[in-house]
């Protein structure tokens, strides 16, 4: 059976922790920053964990990471 291909777009967006969590960047920080408050921008800096329902989909896209 051939190897599964990694989806490079997903591999660049997700990090896998040692405990098995999948970490992602928050949305809304790419552009149009002037109208957002400082507190809102700081809250968007913190990385989030992928929801449990989405974990299996991400693992399928990035098969050899964790």
C-alpha positions in Angstrom: 0.0 0.0 0.0 1.5 3.4 -0.9 2.2 6.1 1.6 -0.6 8.7 2.3 0.2 12.2 1.0 0.4 15.0 3.5 -1.8 18.1 2.7 0.8 20.8 2.9 -1.7 23.6 3.4 -2.8 21.8 6.6 0.7 21.0 7.7 1.6 24.7 7.7 -1.4 25.7 9.8 -1.4 23.1 12.6 1.1 22.1 15.3 0.9 18.9 17.3 1.8 19.0 21.0 3.4 16.1 22.9 0.2 15.4 24.7 -1.7 14.9 21.4 -3.5 18.3 21.2 -3.6 20.1 17.9 -2.9 23.8 18.1 -4.0 26.4 15.5 -3.9 30.2 15.0 -7.0 32.3 15.6 -8.7 33.9 12.6 -9.2 37.6 12.2 -5.6 38.8 12.5 -4.6 38.9 8.8 -5.7 42.4 7.8 -8.2 45.3 8.7 -6.5 45.7 12.1 -7.0 49.4 12.6 -10.7 49.1 13.6 -10.0 46.3 16.2 -9.2 47.3 19.8 -5.9 46.5 21.4 -7.5 44.0 23.7 -9.2 42.2 20.9 -5.9 42.0 18.9 -4.1 40.6 22.0 -6.8 38.0 22.5 -6.4 36.9 18.9 -2.6 36.4 19.5 -3.2 33.4 21.8 -3.2 30.0 20.0 -6.3 27.8 20.2 -6.8 24.1 20.3 -8.7 22.3 17.6 -12.1 21.1 18.7 -12.5 17.4 19.4 -14.9 16.9 16.5 -12.3 18.2 14.0 -9.3 16.3 15.3 -9.8 13.3 13.2 -10.1 15.3 10.0 -6.9 17.2 10.8 -5.0 13.9 11.6 -6.1 12.5 8.2 -4.8 15.5 6.4 -1.4 15.4 8.2 -0.9 11.7 8.7 2.8 11.5 9.8 2.9 14.3 12.3 1.7 12.8 15.5 
